[in-house]
Structures are given as C-alpha cells and as structure tokens.
Amino acid sequence: MNVAEVFKNNDQWIADKLAIDPDYFTNLAKGQSPEFLYIGCSDSRVTAEDLMGIKPGEAFIHRNIANLVNNVDLNVMTVLNYAVRHLKVNHIVVCGHYNCGGVKAAMQPADMGILNPWLRNIRDVYRIHKNELSQIEDEAARYDRLVELNVQEQCVNLLKTAAVQEAITLRGLTVHGWVFDIRTGKLIDLKIDFDGILKDIKEIYNLY
C-alpha cells in the first residue's frame, strides 16, 4: 500500500462514518471519557480497538515493545497518571500476546544492542520465575508462559504506583491481565489474583 492509498482510505472512512451519523466527528471533538487504559504491545498485528470490539473514545491506549510498565519510563508513567488521575479510567488492562517478538528476543542469550536495556525488564521476569519456567520442557510452551508471566509482572508494576493504589482505594479501579492469542484471535483473561498481590506488596510499596 502506498501513501496515496492511505489518504483515499481516510476519505472513505470519513464518508462511511458520516453516512451513519452526521454528527460523528462533532461529537468526537467534544472530548474523551474512556473506560479503559489499555497497555499493549507495539506489534503491528495487535490493535486494541479491533480485538476488544470498541470504538474511538472508549480506551486510552499506550503501546510499546512487549507491553512493559517500566517505572522509570517517563512515557508510560505519564500516560498512566493522566489516564488514572485526569481521565478517571475505571479499568487498566495490560495485554500481551503469544508470538511476541520482544519476549522471544529476551529468551535468547544474545547481545541485542540498543534493545538490551529494554529487554532486561523481560529477562528479569524470566529470572524471577526461572524455577517454574525451567520445568517446562517444550520451548514453545515455555515461550507462551513467559508471555503470561510478563503480563503479570507488568500488572504488579502498576500496583506499585501511587496513582493506581489511590484509585483502587478511592473509587475501585480494577487492573486486568490479558493475553491475545494471535493464532486463534482469542482474548484470554489470566485471572490474576490482584487482591493477593496488592496485599503482599503493600508492606514495601505502600504509597497511599
């Protein structure tokens, strides 16, 4: 697809929206009040709106390689604080996906150059859960499980922040850990025990 085709598609998209609702863009311009903050992977095959079946305005979205919530990453922390404290989202989703290139790269004992500092966060997840992962003989299954554990640890990173702790206490904000199975299209809720995790970590990370 060339660039000219993109603009033709945009014109058609506008026409399609206005045919259904003449006030579509007028209403869209009035502001946003999303229910979700979605933190996902930058992978071009995984788009939040499509897999969740939602419309523009329903999710505030942040994407990076391997859906990390790195507490020293000013980008994700700014998105998080804006979504939680200003937009007042009610749900935060960390959504990983099977066949994630970032997670697979982190499993390789190789120098990835500029990617090394970023991938170290996933390698730390591997280190924390090494005993469980080493019991999985099938490499593909181990890869899938690391994807899931990476989602869990990024959710833990969310729970360590003052903004999330405050929102959970004051208005019942909910954190979710999901995986998108890119092989089937299925969205999987990992059903992580966030109450138990929050209870365990609050002794150390109690900021609110």
N, C-alpha and C positions, 0 to 999 in steps of 0.2 A: 504494500500500500504506500502511495506517495503522499506528500503533504497536501497537495490539492484535493485529494480524495477525502482527507480528514475534514476540510472545510465544507465540502459538499455534504458529508455526513452530518456535520453540525447544522447546516441549513435544514436538512431533512428532519433532524431531531427536533429543532425548534418548531417546524411546521406540525409535526406529529403531536407535540405537547399542546400547542395552541388549538389544534383541532378538537382535542378532548376537553381542554379548559382554557378559555381565552384569557383568564386572569392568572395562569400558572406562574409566569415569571414575575408578575406584580406581587403576588403573594410570597414567592420565594425570596424576593428582595427585602421583605419586611423584617427578616431576622431569622434566627435559628433557636430551637429549643429541643435539642436531641435527647433521646432517652439513653443512648449508649455512647460510651467511649470505647472504640474498637482499636486494639493494638495488634497489628498483624505483620506478616512478612511482606517484603517488597516484591516477592516473586510475581512476575507478570501474569501468571496463570491463576492467581488467587485474588479475587476482588470482593471486598466486603459486601457491597450492595447486592451483587448477584447471589452470593452464597447464602446471605441472610434474607433475601427477598424484600429488601427495604428500599425506600425512596430517598432522594436527596433531602437533607434536613433531619433525618432520623438517627444518624450516627455521626459523631465527631471521630475522625479517623487519623491514626498515626501508623506509619509503616516503616520498618527498617529491616535489615538483613537478620533473619531468624527471630523476628518479633521479640527483641530484647527490651527489658525495662532496666536499663543501666542507670544507677543512681547518680553517676557523675556525667551523664549525657544531658546537657542543658536542653537539647531539643525535646526529648521525651518527657523530661521533668516539667518543662514549660507547658507542653500540651496537657499533661496530667493535671497540673494545678489550674490551668484555665478551664478545662472541662469540668473538674470537680468543684472548684470554688466559685466560678463565674457562670458557667452554663448549667451547673447543678445536675449533671447527669445522674441517673439512678442506677446504672449498671456499667461496670467496666469489664470488658472482655479481652483476655489475651488469647489469641487464636493462632496456633501453629498449624503446620500441615506436613503430612507424610511426603517423602521425597524432597525434603528441604535441603537445598544445596549448602546453606550455611552450616546446618547441623552436620551434614555429611563431611564437609571440609574440616570441621572441628574434630572429627573422629580420626583424621589422618595425621600421623606423626610427621608433619612436613612444615617447612617454613613457607608461610603464605604472604610474606612481605607486609605491606601496609594493613592487611587484614588481621595480622596476628593479635593486636590488642583487642579487636572486636571479638574474634573467635575465642579468645581466652575466657570470656564470660561463659561460653558454652562448654569449654573444656573444664571449667570449674564445676559446672553441673555434672559432668562426667565423673570428676574426682569425688564429689560429694556422694554420688550414687554408684561408685565403682563396684561395690560388693554385689549389688543387685544386677548391674549390667553384665558383670563378668560371668554370671550364672547363665546368661542367655547365649547358647552356642550358635544359633543361626544369626548371621550378620545382619540380614535384612530386618529380623525381628528386634535385634538389639538397636538398630538404627531407629525403628519406629518408637521403641520405648524411650530412647533418648529425646526424641521429638516431644513426647508426652511429658517427660521429666523436666525438660527445658521450659515448657509452658508452666508447669507447676512452680518452678523456681522463680520465674518472672512474676507470677502472681504473688509469691512470697515477698519479692522486692516491692510490689505495690503496697502490701500490707505493712511494710516497714516505714512508709511515708506518713508524715503528719497530716497531710491533706486527706488521705484515704481513711486513716484512723478517725479523724474528726467527723468525716461524712458518714462513716459506719455508725458512730455513736449518736450523732445528732439526727440523722434522717434515714438510717437504714440502707445506705449504699450497699450494693451487692457486687462482689467480684466473681467472675466466671473464668474457668479454664477450658478451652475448647481445642479440638483438632479437626481440621478439614482433611478428609481422606480424598486426596486428589485422584485416586484410582477409581473411586466409585461415585464421587460427588457428595458423599455423606458428611454431615456435620455432627461431630461427636462431643458430647458433654463429658468431661473427665470426672465430674462429680467429686471434686477435691474437697476435703474437709477443712474449709477455711476457718470455721469457728475454732477447731482444734489447733490449727496452725497459728492463728492470731493469739490464742491463749498461751501457746508455747513460747512465742517470740516476744510477747509484750513485756516480759520481765527485762529484756535487754533493749528492745526498740520502742518502749512506751513513750510516745511523743505527745499524746493527747489524752 
